[in-house]
Amino acid sequence: MFFVKKALSLSRFISTRVTLAAVGSLLVALTMLPFAGQSHAASSEWAKTDQGSLRLVSGADAVGSGDTVPLGLHFKLEKGWKIYWRAPGDAGYPPTLDWKGSENMDGAEIAWPIPLRFSVVGLETLGYKDEVVLPIMVRVQRAGEAVQLRAVVDYLICDEICIPMQTPLALDLPAGDGGVSAEAHLINRFAARVPPLQSETMPSGPGGLAIERAGIAKGGDGAEVLRVSVVSAEPFVAPDLFVDGPAGSVFGAPKVAISANGRGAVLDIPADTSGVEGGIDGKTLSLTLVDGERGIERRLPPESTLPPMAESGASQATPIGLLAILGLALIGGLILNLMPCVLPVLSIKLLGVISHGGGERRMVRIGFLASAAGIVSAFLVLAGALVALKYSGAAVGWGIQFQQPWFLVLMVLIVTLFACNLWGFFEVRLPRWIADAGEQAGHVHGLGGHFVSGVFATLLATPCSAPFLGTAVGFALSRGAVEILAVFAALGVGLALPYLVVAAFPGMATRLPRPGPWMVTLRKVMGFALAATGVWLVTVLAAQVGMIAATAIAILSALAIAVLFLRARLPQGVARFTAAILGVLAFLAFLSPTLLDTQGTKTSAVEDGLWTTFDESAIPGLLAEGKVVFVDVTADWCITCQVNKQLVIYNDAVR
């Protein structure tokens, strides 16, 4: 009985304790209910995507008696993803908020913490990664009354691709004393990273940071440069400067010259103000100077003269990115060998390789070195022409010569002659001073033939855009003459790499089977590949000068083929006039775009209401309506562009 009674007593004891614990927990829960409501009121629900999450947070639990409420737009981004600062740089756009539908709200001002600089293959963008809170000060219409906040956040989130987002958020703040919320510290942590505004009442920022002067002028290479002189009470470590200018202006990463004592610096920022009507003279710029965690912002118009460079002993920071761009150009040029534009020329070179079967290693090496020299030389000539056009004020770009009808006519005639040569209608005889050594494919003699084939490869390569090539060319054409020449030289070396490899290892060609009758058939097949290239060039011409002129040029080219075909079958007295007849046909071909110009088809056809003809003046109005505008600026001669349009843009899912 003793043990039974003890057991019963223990059971009653445990039961009593459990009951007391349950009652205590209930009392605690009831006590915490008001605080739980306050905690929830201090933030909106998270809006989550695969790329990150965002919400609105409040620094106060209630509206309080003041006329403002501190908020924050809180982003948590997945690894690798980023959003943009108020002036994003070369690409992107910053987060914006539409407060339509909010109650008891008179407006809001957003502040921007110091951003990160992202330098990727010559493109400079500014933004945030991982986590950021953009502090927002909301103005209240009626102090002391509840506020209902409704915001639609438009932002661009990027990693390897960019995704435009539009996210609705809601946050209600009750009336009452505005106590500090659990999110106040989070907001203040990022608000402390917002650079203070330099003014007469606050002439410097943390650590004595100050922006002294700014001026804009032409740099040594003719490009615009914004030069800013800055000072600091503490020695500079790694100063950087972000520029927020008028719409249409773009500013790059600065070159930094720090004074000998480390407390002064001059920053030269590449400036592209071509999109600003009247330039930026007299227009206020917002300059944000940062050095580590320190920052200061000043708003001022640039002077007409540049500030002086830093004192003697300054350390000049070298720009990063050029070596990476040259590497991309080398790879892009190499991949260009696989593009359809270059394949017809490679077919000619393939015949050259086959013809060396059983030949001398020395002649193989010399021939392929001459072809590589032709490629690089043609790229340098093209770069020089682009530099001249750029400094004359013309718009320049990769493949712009394919927008010139006369150049296209010339290429049609050259391709036609090469095809006839491969079909055996005639032999190319170069001047003796060019053809002074070697032999190519049994039909083009001398190093001059090898060199010309390299030049021809470059000319046909320019309408194609290989991976990495667009980035490298875009970087070069936005810079000065030195960068343009360096990048185009690297492109030439990349395109010439297969030729250089054979020159280094000539046994790759000499070990091939000796030429025989089978080679005649192969030459004819390659000739039809070149003829197909000529047909494609004529279609490009049709888009520029109209179908009538393009058809006339096609007929004249066909007549040239007929003349060369009949040349060996006509009496000797008639055959001697072949060159004169070809000259007349070529002259008429060059006249056709002028005499028969029907303006071509300058815009893409409007399909099912999806596309409309380009009207630059209509774009601002469409954007103001909240619409996304997609502009098709591809070219008919850009084969890669046309493939992308058919496989990507015209894809049903994208439509």
Secondary structure, 3 states (H helix, E strand, C coil): CHHHHHHHHHHHHHHHHHHHHHHHHHHHHHHHHHHHHHHHHCECCCEECCCEEEEEEECECCCCCCCEEEEEEEEEECCCCEEEEEEEECCCCCCEEECCCCECEEEEEECCCCCEEEEECCEEEEEEECEEEEEEEEEECCCCCCEEEEEEEEEEEECCCEEEEEEEEEEEECCCCCCECCCHHHHHHHHCCCCCECCCCCCCCHHHCEEEEEEEEECCCCCEEEEEEEECCCCCCCEEEEEECCCCCEECCCEEEECCCCCEEEEEEEEECCCCCCCCCCCCEEEEEEECCEEEEEEECCECCCCCCCCCCCEECCCCCHHHHHHHHHHHHHHHHHCCCCHHHHHHHHHHHHHCCCCCHHHHHHHHHHHHHHHHHHHHHHHHHHHHHHHCCCCCCCCHHHHCHHHHHHHHHHHHHHHHHHCCCCCECCCCCCCCCCEECCCEEHHHHHHHHHHHHHHHHCCCCCCCHHHHHHHHHCCCHHHHHHHHHHHHHHHHHHHHHHHHCCHHHHCCCCCCHHHHHHHHHHHHHHHHHHHHHHHHHHHHHCHHHHHHHHHHHHHHHHHHHHHCCCCHHHHCCHHHHHHHHHHHHHHHHHHCCCCCCCCCCCCCCCCCCCCHHHHHHHHHCCCCCCCCCCCCCCHHHHHHHHHHHCCCCCC
